[in-house]
């Protein structure tokens, strides 16, 4: 059974840090481009960070550049999003996503991140 399970969300003060994890099962995540999205209340889902496969290139939306880092641990079939210098506007549900050409796209259930001012 294919699953993506996010964890690591929570409540943090402005300026704080969190590390989100996305554990994949039922498929090999190293063969997929892995993305982190977020959706704030009343807003559209937004692509935050990408780690491509093949190649391992990373890309970030402008608002998180220099603050967020996406990484992988292929041995654990897990992708991470290290978030630092968090701001209230980073408050959202964060979703993990796996994409590979000619294969289905997978989504996790999301994890809530709340940044208090």
Helices and strands as residue ranges (DSSP letters): E 3-7, E 10-13, E 18-25, G 29-31, E 33-39, E 46-51, E 58-60, G 62-64, E 68-73, G 74-76, E 78-83, G 88-90, E 92-99, E 106-107, E 111-116
